[in-house]
Amino acid sequence: MNQLARLFREKRCPVVWTYVAYMDSGEDCGVWGTRSDTPDSLQNIKPGSRRAEFDDRLEIDRKRDIIVNKRMASAFHETNLGSVFNFHKVDTVVLTGGSTSGCVRATVVDSLSRSYRTIVAEECVADKHESPHFANLYDMALKYADVVPVAEVLAFMQAYRSP
């Protein structure tokens, strides 16, 4: 992910990071957040909590990268992502992150539905278990996205000439 982010910045392409965090009341998580009533449930992810933070290994340029607080599985749902992509004249979306069967898949479907060429960098997505991970990669590759090795995405971007 860090290699991709550095290369996208070098080519003057937007780098977007998304995270989930809800109001203390949890009222902005909608029905999705009520799917489980455990301490691990979504409505318990609060701004500033460890669960709402990015992995420490990610190299995020907080002055340049775009950071989006999303409240549903798709990064497009009720966020300004479409406006950001319009501003940058984006026609292709490269996805990384987790979970493959949840947020990645929802974002892939919404990306394609908005007429973006959609690419999933295969080694840069993950899920809690292998079965849903591979089943969803297979299904996305059949219907919604190009699921390709990250090396292929890096090679394409290295040859890319920014406008």
N, C-alpha and C positions, 0 to 999 in steps of 0.2 A: 504494500500500500504506500509506503513511504517513497519507494522508487517512482511509482506512478505519480504521486503528488508532486514530487520534485520536477519530474519531466513535464507535467501539465503546466506548472508555474513557469518553467523555462520557456515553454511554447506559448505563453500568455493565454492559457485556457483556464477557465474557472475551476477551482477546487472547492468542493462542497462537502462539509461534514455535517451529519445530522445526529441529534441525540433526543432522548425522550425525558421529559420532566413535567410534573403536574403541580398545580396549585396545592397549597396545604390541605384545602378542603377536598381535593380530588375531583371536584365537579367538572373539570375540563377534560377528564379522561373518557367521558361518555360510557357507553355500554361495554366497550372493549376493556376498560379497566376493571369492570365488575365481573369479568369472566372467572376470576379466582378470588377467594377471600382469605388469602394467606399473607404473611409478612412479605413474601416475594412478589405479590401481585403488583400490577402496573400502577395502580393508583397510589402506591406507596413510594414511587420514585419522585423525589422532590428536588427542586433546583439546589445546587450546591452539595447534594449528597454524593457519596462515592458511586452509587449506581447510575447517577446522571452524568458522571464525568467520562471523558474519553480515556481510552487505554493509554497509560503512560508511555508506551512505546511509539505512539503515533507522533509524527513530526508535523504539528499544526502551526501554520503561520497565522497567528491571531490578528495580524494587521492586514493581511492580504486575502486569506481564505474566507469563504462564506460559511457561516455557522448557523444552522437552522434547528430550532426547537420544534420537533414534530410531535404531534399528539396521537397519531394513528399509525398504522403499519406503513403506509405509503409516504414517502418523502414529499409527494405532490399534494396530498390531502390537506386542504386548508392552510397551505404555506405559500410563501412568495417565490417558490422555486421556478414556476413558469415565467414570472416576470424577470427573474435573474437570468434565466436562459434566453429569453427574448432579447434582453439588453446585450448579452454576449454573442448573439446570433448562433446559438448552439443548435446543431442538427443531430448530434450523436451524443448519447449518454453512456458512460462507462461506469458500471456499478461494482462496488465492493461492500463488504460488511456482513452483518449477521442480523437476523437469522435467515438462512437461505429459504426456508419454508414459510417465513413470515414477512418480515420487512423487505427483504431483498425481492422476493417474489411479487409482493404488492406493488413495490416501486417499479419493477420491470413491467408489469401489466399496465400500470398507469403511464409509464414512459411510452410504451408502444401505442397506447390509446391516444396519446397526444402527438403521434406521428414522429417521434424521435427514433432514429436507428438506435437500438439498445444492445449493449454489449455487457456481458458478465465476465469479469476476470476470474477464471475458475479457482485459482489458488488463493484468491483474496476474499472468498466468502466462506461462511461456516455456519453450522447449526449444532444443536445440542447432541444430536445423534446422527450417525451415518445414513441410516435408511431414509429419513425425510430429506436429508441434504442431497443425496444422489438422485432420489426420485424427483425432486423439484428441479435440479439442474437438467435432468433428462427432459422433463416436461417443458421447461422454459426454452430449451434448445429446439424442441419440436415446434413450438407455437409462438414464442414471444421475443426471443433474443438470440444473439450469437453468443454462445458460451464457448470461450476460447482460453487457451493458456495465457497467463499474464505475460509471458515472453513475447507472444504475438502482439499484444496490445502495446508493450514497450517498443517493439521494433517498428510498429506502425507510427507511433508517436515520435520516435526518433527521426523518422523520415518526413514527418508532417512539417509543413511550412505555414506558420501563423500568418493571418492576413495583415 
